[in-house]
């Protein structure tokens, strides 16, 4: 909040519990000539945490492959709690939008897989 000029606009996004259920549970495999990617995600409904492990092989210019691994831990936030915290920080008129239309407040933000928070500092 203090880093914004007045008036200022701050937009950020968070995965929602619905998004974690849709996209983080299970395994995904992508494979082509330049990249093999294995993504394994775990999220239990109602949990405050999600985890994904990404392992892959990327092709180097010489034709050899290099292995990489990345682990991602996410905290799951309640949309109403985030909006309340934004208000407490001094933002006014904050709302949740869908990624295809940031100018309109979403009527059912809990059904989005990613919630975009649009916040103003006056």
N, C-alpha and C positions, 0 to 999 in steps of 0.2 A: 504494500500500500504506500509506504513512504518513498518508494523508488519512482512512483508515477508523478508526473506533473499534473497539476489540476487545471482543467479537467483532463482526465486520463482514462484509457480503456485497457483492461486486462482480460485476456482470453486464454483459457487452458482447457485441457481435456483429461478425463479420467475414465478408465474402464469401469463399467458398472457390474454389479453381481450378475445381471443377465448376460453381459458380455463374457464374463469369466466362464459361466456355464456353457455358453455357445462355442467359445473359441479356445478355451484353455484346457478343457478336459479331453484327453485322448492323445493320439499321435498323428503327426503329419509328416509326410515324406515328399521332398522335391528332389528330382534328379535330372540333370542334363550334363552335357559335355564339360561345362565349366564349374559346376557346383552340385554337390550332394548335401542336402540339408535334412536333418532329422530333428523334429521339434516334439518334445514330450511335455505335456502340461497337466497339472493337477490342481483342481479346485473343488472343494466340497461346499455344497449349498449352505449358506449361513455362516461360513467361515470368514474370518477377517484377513486371511492370507491366501495367496495363490503362488504357485511355483511353476517355472518351466525350465527345462534343460534343452539347450540347443547344441547339437553336435553336427559338424559338417566337414566336408573336404572341398577345398577350393583349388582349382588348377592354376599352377604357376606358369609364367611365360615359357619355361623350358619343357612343359608338358607333364611335369611331376605334380603330385597333389600334396597339399599341406592340410593337416587336420587342425580343427579348432573346436573349442568347447566354451559355452557361455551358460551361466546359470542366472536366472532372473527371479527375484523375489518381489512380489507386489503386495501392498496393503490394500484391502478393499474398504472403501469409504462409503458411508451412507449419504446419498444426495442431499437429504434434508439437513443433515449435520454440517455438510460442507457449506451449504447456503447460509446457515446460521453463523458459522465461523466467519464467512465473508462479510456478513452484516456487522458482526462484532468488531471486525478489523476496520470498519468505516466505509466499505463499499456500499453503494446504493443501487437499488433496482436490479440486483443480480438475478440472472435466470439461466436455465439450462436449455440448450439448443441442440438440434441434430446437426451432424457435420455438413449436410447439404444446404442448410439455411441457418446461418448464425444470427440472422436478424429477427427471428421469431422464436418466442418461448415455446418449448415443447410441452404439450398438455399432459403427456404420460412419460416423463423422463426416465422412470424406472424400467421402461421397456426398451430403452436404447441400449446398444451394446457399448457405445462410447458416449459419454455425456460431455458436451462442450459448455463450460461455464463462461458467461459473458458478464463482466463486472465493470462498473464505472466508479471513478473517483470524481467527485464534483469539486 
